């Protein structure tokens, strides 16, 4: 029972970080990258700006889908804006 409790209460050091700007370069839209973005956006409560440099060599339709998915991710900070370059 104690082991189960510890697994459910995973604490992230990101929740206490006062990071306001996060810059990501070479984002390719992989499942692993999406999971990381979900983690960052869900844990960084002081985050105001995320700048993402996309490295997507597929067609524009795929690029648009990736940006739409990222824009729709839930964010802990209500001030958080996502910008692509």
C-alpha positions in Angstrom: 0.0 0.0 0.0 2.8 2.4 0.8 4.6 1.7 -2.5 1.4 2.4 -4.4 1.0 5.7 -2.6 4.5 6.9 -3.5 3.9 6.1 -7.2 0.7 8.2 -7.3 2.3 11.2 -5.6 5.2 11.8 -7.9 6.4 15.3 -7.2 8.1 17.3 -9.9 10.8 19.9 -9.2 9.4 21.9 -12.1 6.4 23.0 -10.0 8.7 25.2 -7.9 10.8 26.6 -10.7 10.2 30.2 -11.6 10.9 29.7 -15.3 9.1 32.3 -17.4 10.5 31.6 -20.9 11.2 28.2 -22.4 12.9 28.0 -25.8 12.9 24.7 -27.7 14.9 24.2 -30.9 14.6 21.4 -33.3 11.1 20.2 -32.3 10.1 17.4 -34.6 6.7 16.4 -33.3 7.6 13.0 -32.0 5.5 11.2 -29.3 8.4 11.6 -26.9 8.7 15.3 -27.5 4.9 15.8 -27.2 5.1 14.0 -23.8 7.9 16.3 -22.7 5.9 19.4 -23.8 2.8 18.2 -21.9 5.0 17.8 -18.8 6.6 21.2 -19.1 3.3 23.0 -19.7 1.5 21.1 -17.0 4.2 21.7 -14.3 5.7 25.2 -14.9 3.3 27.5 -13.1 5.2 30.7 -13.8 5.7 30.0 -17.5 4.8 33.0 -19.7 6.3 32.3 -23.1 7.3 29.1 -25.0 9.3 29.6 -28.2 9.4 26.5 -30.4 11.6 26.1 -33.4 10.1 23.4 -35.6 12.3 21.0 -37.5 9.7 19.3 -39.5 10.6 18.1 -43.0 7.2 16.7 -43.8 4.5 18.6 -45.7 2.9 21.8 -44.5 -0.3 19.9 -43.5 1.7 17.8 -40.9 3.4 21.0 -39.7 0.0 22.6 -39.1 -1.3 19.6 -37.3 1.7 19.6 -34.9 1.3 23.3 -34.1 -2.4 22.8 -33.5 -1.8 20.0 -31.1 0.8 22.0 -29.2 -1.5 25.0 -29.0 -4.3 22.9 -27.5 -2.2 21.3 -24.7 -3.3 22.2 -21.2 -1.2 24.7 -19.3 -0.8 25.3 -15.6 0.0 29.0 -16.2 -2.9 31.0 -17.6 -0.3 33.6 -18.9 1.5 31.0 -21.1 1.7 31.9 -24.8 3.3 29.5 -27.4 5.1 31.0 -30.4 6.6 29.1 -33.3 9.6 30.2 -35.4 
